């Protein structure tokens, strides 16, 4: 049985069709989706376009988690909670500093996203999707990554789409890198920083 999420649920936010940024303060966009969906490239692109901070969620994993995934074993909730807490702490530091940022995180389940939002009012999500065949191909041809393609089915089975009370939006990662970035910025209601 999966472990229950840590207590304290966030207040309901805007629906996925209303991705408007927080009214005041920093903007924290969690770029979410299964492994191989293109989260890192897109999150880096948003950070560069907006002159924001960026963090790669995979770097917050423990060595034990990385080893487990490299060996082809899916993570459990018990494996994921400390990882999510670490990402949450990074987000809290950005909020405290008044810095807008993007961070990648699979955030597959509602409970994981609730943890990331807890006491962090400026968090919203950008769910990146792509056809399973395209994701599979990307996973098979990206060098040096520990996540094997064999874990894609378990990620897809775990994925829970954004709820209507979660702040965020969904885009498809199809087309050129520039096209996907423009699609993401438009969906988030963002305009490129003229310095970018």
Phi and psi restraints in degrees (value plus and minus 20) as a CYANA .aco file:
   2 UNK   PHI     -90.1   -50.1
   2 UNK   PSI     125.6   165.6
   3 UNK   PHI     -89.7   -49.7
   3 UNK   PSI     127.3   167.3
   4 UNK   PHI     -96.6   -56.6
   4 UNK   PSI     134.5   174.5
   5 UNK   PHI     -90.5   -50.5
   5 UNK   PSI     132.6   172.6
   6 UNK   PHI     -75.4   -35.4
   6 UNK   PSI     130.2   170.2
   7 UNK   PHI     -86.9   -46.9
   7 UNK   PSI     151.1   191.1
   8 UNK   PHI      61.2   101.2
   8 UNK   PSI      86.0   126.0
   9 UNK   PHI    -117.1   -77.1
   9 UNK   PSI     124.6   164.6
  10 UNK   PHI     -92.7   -52.7
  10 UNK   PSI     140.0   180.0
  11 UNK   PHI     -87.7   -47.7
  11 UNK   PSI     124.3   164.3
  12 UNK   PHI     -76.4   -36.4
  12 UNK   PSI     123.9   163.9
  13 UNK   PHI    -134.6   -94.6
  13 UNK   PSI    -188.4  -148.4
  14 UNK   PHI     -84.2   -44.2
  14 UNK   PSI     141.1   181.1
  15 UNK   PHI     -94.7   -54.7
  15 UNK   PSI     142.6   182.6
  16 UNK   PHI     -77.2   -37.2
  16 UNK   PSI     -43.3    -3.3
  17 UNK   PHI    -104.4   -64.4
  17 UNK   PSI     -22.7    17.3
  18 UNK   PHI    -145.3  -105.3
  18 UNK   PSI      58.8    98.8
  19 UNK   PHI    -106.8   -66.8
  19 UNK   PSI       0.1    40.1
  20 UNK   PHI     -74.7   -34.7
  20 UNK   PSI     121.4   161.4
  21 UNK   PHI     -89.3   -49.3
  21 UNK   PSI     141.7   181.7
  22 UNK   PHI     -74.9   -34.9
  22 UNK   PSI     126.3   166.3
  23 UNK   PHI     -83.6   -43.6
  23 UNK   PSI     -53.4   -13.4
  24 UNK   PHI    -166.9  -126.9
  24 UNK   PSI     135.3   175.3
  25 UNK   PHI      68.6   108.6
  25 UNK   PSI    -192.2  -152.2
  26 UNK   PHI     -90.1   -50.1
  26 UNK   PSI     143.3   183.3
  27 UNK   PHI    -135.8   -95.8
  27 UNK   PSI      99.5   139.5
  28 UNK   PHI    -134.4   -94.4
  28 UNK   PSI      92.7   132.7
  29 UNK   PHI    -126.5   -86.5
  29 UNK   PSI      97.1   137.1
  30 UNK   PHI    -112.1   -72.1
  30 UNK   PSI      92.4   132.4
  31 UNK   PHI    -106.5   -66.5
  31 UNK   PSI      92.2   132.2
  32 UNK   PHI    -137.0   -97.0
  32 UNK   PSI     145.3   185.3
  33 UNK   PHI     124.9   164.9
  33 UNK   PSI     153.8   193.8
  34 UNK   PHI     -90.1   -50.1
  34 UNK   PSI     142.3   182.3
  35 UNK   PHI     -80.1   -40.1
  35 UNK   PSI     117.0   157.0
  36 UNK   PHI      69.7   109.7
  36 UNK   PSI     -20.4    19.6
  37 UNK   PHI    -100.6   -60.6
  37 UNK   PSI     -29.5    10.5
  38 UNK   PHI      79.7   119.7
  38 UNK   PSI       2.9    42.9
  39 UNK   PHI     -80.4   -40.4
  39 UNK   PSI     -67.6   -27.6
  40 UNK   PHI     -84.5   -44.5
  40 UNK   PSI     -68.9   -28.9
  41 UNK   PHI     -78.2   -38.2
  41 UNK   PSI     -63.5   -23.5
  42 UNK   PHI     -89.8   -49.8
  42 UNK   PSI     -64.4   -24.4
  43 UNK   PHI     -83.1   -43.1
  43 UNK   PSI     -59.7   -19.7
  44 UNK   PHI     -83.8   -43.8
  44 UNK   PSI     -59.7   -19.7
  45 UNK   PHI     -83.6   -43.6
  45 UNK   PSI     -62.0   -22.0
  46 UNK   PHI     -83.8   -43.8
  46 UNK   PSI     -65.1   -25.1
  47 UNK   PHI     -80.6   -40.6
  47 UNK   PSI     -62.0   -22.0
  48 UNK   PHI     -88.2   -48.2
  48 UNK   PSI     -61.5   -21.5
  49 UNK   PHI     -86.4   -46.4
  49 UNK   PSI     -52.8   -12.8
  50 UNK   PHI    -122.2   -82.2
  50 UNK   PSI     -24.5    15.5
  51 UNK   PHI      39.4    79.4
  51 UNK   PSI      27.7    67.7
  52 UNK   PHI    -125.4   -85.4
  52 UNK   PSI     147.9   187.9
  53 UNK   PHI     -93.9   -53.9
  53 UNK   PSI     134.8   174.8
  54 UNK   PHI    -158.5  -118.5
  54 UNK   PSI     122.9   162.9
  55 UNK   PHI    -159.6  -119.6
  55 UNK   PSI     120.3   160.3
  56 UNK   PHI    -111.9   -71.9
  56 UNK   PSI      95.8   135.8
  57 UNK   PHI     -78.6   -38.6
  57 UNK   PSI     -51.0   -11.0
  58 UNK   PHI     -80.8   -40.8
  58 UNK   PSI     -47.6    -7.6
  59 UNK   PHI     -91.8   -51.8
  59 UNK   PSI     -31.9     8.1
  60 UNK   PHI    -108.0   -68.0
  60 UNK   PSI     -26.6    13.4
  61 UNK   PHI     -89.5   -49.5
  61 UNK   PSI     126.7   166.7
  62 UNK   PHI     -92.9   -52.9
  62 UNK   PSI     141.7   181.7
  63 UNK   PHI     -81.1   -41.1
  63 UNK   PSI     -54.1   -14.1
  64 UNK   PHI     -85.9   -45.9
  64 UNK   PSI     -61.1   -21.1
  65 UNK   PHI     -83.5   -43.5
  65 UNK   PSI     -64.3   -24.3
  66 UNK   PHI     -81.1   -41.1
  66 UNK   PSI     -65.4   -25.4
  67 UNK   PHI     -82.1   -42.1
  67 UNK   PSI     -59.6   -19.6
  68 UNK   PHI     -84.5   -44.5
  68 UNK   PSI     -64.9   -24.9
  69 UNK   PHI     -88.2   -48.2
  69 UNK   PSI     -59.5   -19.5
  70 UNK   PHI     -80.0   -40.0
  70 UNK   PSI     -53.0   -13.0
  71 UNK   PHI    -101.5   -61.5
  71 UNK   PSI     -18.3    21.7
  72 UNK   PHI      69.4   109.4
  72 UNK   PSI      -2.2    37.8
  73 UNK   PHI    -126.5   -86.5
  73 UNK   PSI     111.8   151.8
  74 UNK   PHI     -91.3   -51.3
  74 UNK   PSI     126.0   166.0
  75 UNK   PHI     -94.7   -54.7
  75 UNK   PSI     130.4   170.4
  76 UNK   PHI    -115.9   -75.9
  76 UNK   PSI     151.5   191.5
  77 UNK   PHI     -79.6   -39.6
  77 UNK   PSI     -58.7   -18.7
  78 UNK   PHI     -81.6   -41.6
  78 UNK   PSI     -53.0   -13.0
  79 UNK   PHI     -90.4   -50.4
  79 UNK   PSI     -55.4   -15.4
  80 UNK   PHI    -103.6   -63.6
  80 UNK   PSI     -51.3   -11.3
  81 UNK   PHI     -75.6   -35.6
  81 UNK   PSI     -69.7   -29.7
  82 UNK   PHI     -81.4   -41.4
  82 UNK   PSI     -56.5   -16.5
  83 UNK   PHI     -82.5   -42.5
  83 UNK   PSI     -66.1   -26.1
  84 UNK   PHI     -85.2   -45.2
  84 UNK   PSI     -58.5   -18.5
  85 UNK   PHI     -82.7   -42.7
  85 UNK   PSI     -58.0   -18.0
  86 UNK   PHI     -85.0   -45.0
  86 UNK   PSI     -63.1   -23.1
  87 UNK   PHI     -83.4   -43.4
  87 UNK   PSI     -62.0   -22.0
  88 UNK   PHI     -79.6   -39.6
  88 UNK   PSI     -59.7   -19.7
  89 UNK   PHI     -84.1   -44.1
  89 UNK   PSI     -59.6   -19.6
  90 UNK   PHI     -82.9   -42.9
  90 UNK   PSI     -62.6   -22.6
  91 UNK   PHI     -82.3   -42.3
  91 UNK   PSI     -64.4   -24.4
  92 UNK   PHI     -79.2   -39.2
  92 UNK   PSI     -58.7   -18.7
  93 UNK   PHI     -85.5   -45.5
  93 UNK   PSI     -58.2   -18.2
  94 UNK   PHI     -86.8   -46.8
  94 UNK   PSI     -63.8   -23.8
  95 UNK   PHI     -80.5   -40.5
  95 UNK   PSI     -65.6   -25.6
  96 UNK   PHI     -80.3   -40.3
  96 UNK   PSI     -56.4   -16.4
  97 UNK   PHI    -102.4   -62.4
  97 UNK   PSI     -25.9    14.1
  98 UNK   PHI      53.0    93.0
  98 UNK   PSI       7.1    47.1
  99 UNK   PHI    -123.8   -83.8
  99 UNK   PSI     106.4   146.4
 100 UNK   PHI     -94.0   -54.0
 100 UNK   PSI     132.0   172.0
 101 UNK   PHI    -181.6  -141.6
 101 UNK   PSI     140.5   180.5
 102 UNK   PHI    -139.5   -99.5
 102 UNK   PSI     126.2   166.2
 103 UNK   PHI    -164.2  -124.2
 103 UNK   PSI     119.3   159.3
 104 UNK   PHI    -109.6   -69.6
 104 UNK   PSI     123.0   163.0
 105 UNK   PHI    -185.6  -145.6
 105 UNK   PSI     110.7   150.7
 106 UNK   PHI     -76.7   -36.7
 106 UNK   PSI     -60.9   -20.9
 107 UNK   PHI      24.8    64.8
 107 UNK   PSI      28.9    68.9
 108 UNK   PHI     -86.7   -46.7
 108 UNK   PSI     -56.6   -16.6
 109 UNK   PHI    -126.8   -86.8
 109 UNK   PSI     133.5   173.5
 110 UNK   PHI     -76.7   -36.7
 110 UNK   PSI     -60.9   -20.9
 111 UNK   PHI     -80.9   -40.9
 111 UNK   PSI     -55.5   -15.5
 112 UNK   PHI     -88.0   -48.0
 112 UNK   PSI     -61.5   -21.5
 113 UNK   PHI     -88.7   -48.7
 113 UNK   PSI     -55.8   -15.8
 114 UNK   PHI     -81.0   -41.0
 114 UNK   PSI     -59.9   -19.9
 115 UNK   PHI     -83.6   -43.6
 115 UNK   PSI     -63.5   -23.5
 116 UNK   PHI     -84.4   -44.4
 116 UNK   PSI     -49.8    -9.8
 117 UNK   PHI    -106.9   -66.9
 117 UNK   PSI     -37.7     2.3
 118 UNK   PHI     -78.3   -38.3
 118 UNK   PSI      99.8   139.8
 119 UNK   PHI      41.0    81.0
 119 UNK   PSI       2.2    42.2
 120 UNK   PHI    -150.5  -110.5
 120 UNK   PSI      64.9   104.9
 121 UNK   PHI     -91.0   -51.0
 121 UNK   PSI     -30.4     9.6
 122 UNK   PHI    -119.2   -79.2
 122 UNK   PSI     -13.5    26.5
 123 UNK   PHI    -103.6   -63.6
 123 UNK   PSI     113.7   153.7
 124 UNK   PHI    -160.6  -120.6
 124 UNK   PSI     146.4   186.4
 125 UNK   PHI    -138.4   -98.4
 125 UNK   PSI     124.4   164.4
 126 UNK   PHI    -141.8  -101.8
 126 UNK   PSI      86.7   126.7
 127 UNK   PHI    -108.6   -68.6
 127 UNK   PSI      97.9   137.9
 128 UNK   PHI    -117.7   -77.7
 128 UNK   PSI     103.2   143.2
 129 UNK   PHI    -138.6   -98.6
 129 UNK   PSI     141.2   181.2
 130 UNK   PHI    -183.1  -143.1
 130 UNK   PSI     138.2   178.2
 131 UNK   PHI     -78.4   -38.4
 131 UNK   PSI     123.5   163.5
 132 UNK   PHI     -77.7   -37.7
 132 UNK   PSI     -57.2   -17.2
 133 UNK   PHI     -84.6   -44.6
 133 UNK   PSI     -57.2   -17.2
 134 UNK   PHI     -88.6   -48.6
 134 UNK   PSI     -62.8   -22.8
 135 UNK   PHI     -82.7   -42.7
 135 UNK   PSI     -64.0   -24.0
 136 UNK   PHI     -78.8   -38.8
 136 UNK   PSI     -63.4   -23.4
 137 UNK   PHI     -84.0   -44.0
 137 UNK   PSI     -62.0   -22.0
 138 UNK   PHI     -81.9   -41.9
 138 UNK   PSI     -63.3   -23.3
 139 UNK   PHI     -84.8   -44.8
 139 UNK   PSI     -54.3   -14.3
 140 UNK   PHI     -94.8   -54.8
 140 UNK   PSI     -38.8     1.2
 141 UNK   PHI    -139.0   -99.0
 141 UNK   PSI      -9.6    30.4
 142 UNK   PHI    -116.0   -76.0
 142 UNK   PSI     103.9   143.9
 143 UNK   PHI    -100.0   -60.0
 143 UNK   PSI     124.2   164.2
 144 UNK   PHI      57.7    97.7
 144 UNK   PSI     -13.9    26.1
 145 UNK   PHI    -115.1   -75.1
 145 UNK   PSI     121.1   161.1
 146 UNK   PHI     -99.0   -59.0
 146 UNK   PSI     -37.1     2.9
 147 UNK   PHI    -100.0   -60.0
 147 UNK   PSI      93.2   133.2
 148 UNK   PHI     -97.9   -57.9
 148 UNK   PSI     130.7   170.7
 149 UNK   PHI     -78.3   -38.3
 149 UNK   PSI     -43.6    -3.6
 150 UNK   PHI     -83.4   -43.4
 150 UNK   PSI     -37.7     2.3
 151 UNK   PHI    -110.2   -70.2
 151 UNK   PSI     -25.4    14.6
 152 UNK   PHI     -79.3   -39.3
 152 UNK   PSI     -65.6   -25.6
 153 UNK   PHI     -77.8   -37.8
 153 UNK   PSI     -58.5   -18.5
 154 UNK   PHI     -88.5   -48.5
 154 UNK   PSI     -54.7   -14.7
 155 UNK   PHI     -87.3   -47.3
 155 UNK   PSI     -63.8   -23.8
 156 UNK   PHI     -83.7   -43.7
 156 UNK   PSI     -55.6   -15.6
 157 UNK   PHI     -90.4   -50.4
 157 UNK   PSI     -50.9   -10.9
 158 UNK   PHI    -100.8   -60.8
 158 UNK   PSI     -47.6    -7.6
 159 UNK   PHI     -77.3   -37.3
 159 UNK   PSI     107.7   147.7
 160 UNK   PHI    -134.9   -94.9
 160 UNK   PSI      98.0   138.0
 161 UNK   PHI     -78.5   -38.5
 161 UNK   PSI     137.9   177.9
 162 UNK   PHI     -76.6   -36.6
 162 UNK   PSI     114.8   154.8
 163 UNK   PHI    -101.1   -61.1
 163 UNK   PSI     143.2   183.2
 164 UNK   PHI     -88.5   -48.5
 164 UNK   PSI     -35.2     4.8
 165 UNK   PHI    -121.4   -81.4
 165 UNK   PSI      -7.0    33.0
 166 UNK   PHI    -124.9   -84.9
 166 UNK   PSI     117.0   157.0
 167 UNK   PHI     -96.3   -56.3
 167 UNK   PSI     103.2   143.2
 168 UNK   PHI     137.4   177.4
 168 UNK   PSI    -194.5  -154.5
 169 UNK   PHI    -173.2  -133.2
 169 UNK   PSI     150.3   190.3
 170 UNK   PHI    -144.6  -104.6
 170 UNK   PSI     116.1   156.1
 171 UNK   PHI    -153.5  -113.5
 171 UNK   PSI     139.5   179.5
 172 UNK   PHI    -115.9   -75.9
 172 UNK   PSI     121.9   161.9
 173 UNK   PHI    -119.6   -79.6
 173 UNK   PSI      50.4    90.4
 174 UNK   PHI    -150.6  -110.6
 174 UNK   PSI     119.8   159.8
 175 UNK   PHI      90.7   130.7
 175 UNK   PSI    -188.4  -148.4
 176 UNK   PHI     -94.7   -54.7
 176 UNK   PSI     145.1   185.1
 177 UNK   PHI     -78.4   -38.4
 177 UNK   PSI     -61.7   -21.7
 178 UNK   PHI     -85.6   -45.6
 178 UNK   PSI     -59.7   -19.7
 179 UNK   PHI     -84.8   -44.8
 179 UNK   PSI     -62.2   -22.2
 180 UNK   PHI     -86.5   -46.5
 180 UNK   PSI     -60.9   -20.9
 181 UNK   PHI     -82.9   -42.9
 181 UNK   PSI     -65.8   -25.8
 182 UNK   PHI     -80.9   -40.9
 182 UNK   PSI     -59.5   -19.5
 183 UNK   PHI     -83.5   -43.5
 183 UNK   PSI     -60.7   -20.7
 184 UNK   PHI     -87.1   -47.1
 184 UNK   PSI     -66.2   -26.2
 185 UNK   PHI     -81.9   -41.9
 185 UNK   PSI     -61.3   -21.3
 186 UNK   PHI     -84.8   -44.8
 186 UNK   PSI     -63.8   -23.8
 187 UNK   PHI     -83.2   -43.2
 187 UNK   PSI     -52.4   -12.4
 188 UNK   PHI    -107.6   -67.6
 188 UNK   PSI     -26.0    14.0
 189 UNK   PHI      51.4    91.4
 189 UNK   PSI      13.6    53.6
 190 UNK   PHI    -129.4   -89.4
 190 UNK   PSI     130.3   170.3
 191 UNK   PHI    -137.8   -97.8
 191 UNK   PSI     119.2   159.2
 192 UNK   PHI     -77.2   -37.2
 192 UNK   PSI     118.8   158.8
 193 UNK   PHI     -85.6   -45.6
 193 UNK   PSI     107.4   147.4
 194 UNK   PHI     -80.6   -40.6
 194 UNK   PSI     -36.8     3.2
 195 UNK   PHI     -98.0   -58.0
 195 UNK   PSI     -36.7     3.3
